[in-house]
Amino acid sequence: MNINLKQIEAVIALDGSKRYAHFVKVIADWEEVWGLYQDGWALASTEDGETVFPLWPAKEYAQLCAEKEWVGYQPESFSLDELMEELLPNLKADGVLPGVFYTPLDKGVTPSVEQLLADLNEELDNY
C-alpha cells in the first residue's frame, strides 16, 4: 500500500477513536499490520504504567513514530493472521495492551485484546 502525504496528514489529524476505526478497516482490508523493531519490538506505556505494544495500519505511519525513544527502530510488518492468532493472545497472556495508531503527537488508543479481536472479526465479516 502506498500512502501520499496528504492522506497521512489527514489521517493523523483524526482523533484517537477515528484513527482506531481507520486502523481496523485498513488492516482487515490489506491483512497487514506494522510495528517498530530494533533488537526487539518497540513498547510504550499507559499513564498507569501498563505496557503497550504499538501497532499501525501502514509502514508510513509507523515510520513517523520512529523518533524520540524509538529512534533507530524500523517499521516491520506481520500478517493479520499473525496478529490475531499469535500476537494478541501473547499480549493478553503477558498483560500487555495493544496500542493502536500512535502519532508523533498523540498516544494511540489502548483497547483490550478482546475488544480489538471483536472489532476485527466484525470488520472481517464484511468481506
Number of C-alpha atoms within 10 A of each C-alpha: 9 7 11 8 10 8 10 14 11 9 16 18 14 12 12 19 13 14 22 24 15 16 21 23 18 18 20 23 14 13 16 20 25 25 24 25 17 13 6 8 15 19 19 20 16 14 7 6 8 11 18 21 21 25 24 29 26 24 20 17 23 25 21 13 22 19 11 8 11 17 12 12 20 19 23 16 18 13 14 19 13 13 19 16 12 11 17 21 16 14 18 14 10 10 14 21 24 24 24 25 28 23 20 15 9 12 16 25 22 22 14 17 21 12 11 19 18 12 16 19 14 13 17 15 9 9 7
